[in-house]
Amino acid sequence: MPIPALTWQSSGTPLRLLMVGVVFCSHASVHTSAQHDGLVPVFRAIDGEAERGAMGYDWLNWSIEHIGHRLTGSRNGARAEACADSLFRVGGASDVVLSAFSTTAWSRGVVALRVGPMDALVELDAVALANTPADADVQLDLVDAGNGLRTDLIALGRSTHGKAVMINLGMIAAPSGAVNLHRSEKTALALEHGAAAVVFVNNVAGHVLLTGTASIDGSAIPIPAVCITSEDGAALRTRLASGEDLRAWISMTNSYSAVHAHNVITEIRGSSLPDEVVLVGGHLDSWDLATGATDNGLGSFSILDLARCFHSLGLRPARTIRFVLFMGEEQGLLGSRALVQHYQRTGVIGKIRVMVNLDMTGHPQGFNVAGPGGWSELIGDINSQIEAVDTAFASRSGDRMGLHSDHQPFLLAGVPVINPISDLGSHVYGCYHSSCDNIHLVDPQAMVNNVRFVGMLLYALAETGELPPPFSEAELRQRLEEAGLEEPLRLGGDWPW
């Protein structure tokens, strides 16, 4: 049965010129019947092949050197899709699908931010956030809106109307129990409260500018939104707190164009339960200011290497394992939304038993699962069997519900979702969405460990006799409410009820 897709095309002959000089390990066959031999022997085989045949880091490094950023809708983005298609095939896949979706792509133009009294404006370093207007030229009073949460904006009353509001990307001196919102949700709240522009303050020291979308769903927003450095934000706050009146003059030009992009999909067909699918995915796209090394080369090129590892070992577990590289995640989960909508229209969504999302993951120390009863117990059991292979594996588990990555559309469709528990360090997280996200931040062993431990997880999920059920509508609503996710989902128009 062909892989369901929106529309599809195959590139035919893989771009093998990409891989001149690459040597693969021999394709040793491994007995795959967990019912007879248990999981641990196959886990050990995955562990060994992940180490011996590792290619994820080398492929990522090649991509950064020869392609650069992977912005959806750009020429680089299309080259990245073709590269991923080729690498799946070089790794052993015989059938790769390019699943197309259409979108309106935003492209960065020129931005300028000047702040100060009207007779003494000073230009500050700034970057525009995505999905901001094609043309904007505004001069507005600047108001400090703190963390930009609903309580912050309510406290300011009408003083935000028609103003440029300055908002932290993170949270500073927040009240106990406060939960941060995504920048797009803060922008939506600012619009609700009449703001005419948003000046986001990055909370990473070192004069780092961060980009990203200011739109929840990828559509254009009506007001300019920019990001400034932590140091400039602190200086402006000091001036505002002293009673100084400051104006913000923001000018920008950007462009929008209709484009086609593609999710890149392949699978290993299940041996006895082929219509039940374990889907592992991560986003291939990245922002134009960065190379996308950590966000999300870490995850997406690990998925390419996971497919290579399984093919190299000749693994064919009971359930189908589907490998998906999404485009358009950064602009509003565009690729994963399109794929889930297609699966819903065609009745395939009920066959997706679980979705494993790799977004900025490395050195997994366990797995977080958002699923109904039985899923936490299953992950705990799998963790224990992985720990039997490598006692350094921490066997951590969690059940936190989260948003803003490609698991979100699957979760809202009732599919249980899993993500590795990782801690890459502040030096990595401080560079995400910025120009300092480059290959020097990537630890090759982090990608090897993705393949080792996520590979074991995938195999176990695909071989488990009976997987726990998906969410019922009532269970999903209750869990989302308990996790405090109703407000952000309503802000994005994604609350299903």
Secondary structure, DSSP 8 states (H G I E B T S, - for coil): -----SSEE---S--GGGGTT------------HHHH-SHHHHHHHHHHHHHT--HHHHHHHHHHHT----TTSHHHHHHHHHHHHHHHHTT-S-EEEEEEEEEEEEEEEEEEEEESTTS-EEE--EE-BT--SEEEEEEEEEE-TT--HHHHHHHGGGGTTSEEEEESS-SS--TT-----HHHHHHHHHHTT-SEEEEE---TTT-----BS-SSS---SS-EEEE-HHHHHHHHHHHHTT---EEEEEEEEEEEEEEEEEEEEEE--SSEEEEEEEEEEE----TTS--IIIIIHHHHHHHHHHHHHHHHT---SEEEEEEEES-STTTSHHHHHHHHHHHHHT-GGGEEEEEE-SS--S--EEEEE-STTHHHHHHHHHHHHHHH-TTS--EEE-----SSTHHHHHHTT--EEEE-----HHHHTTTTSTT-SGGG--HHHHHHIIIIIHHHHHHHHH-SS------HHHHHHHHHHTT-HHHHHHTT----
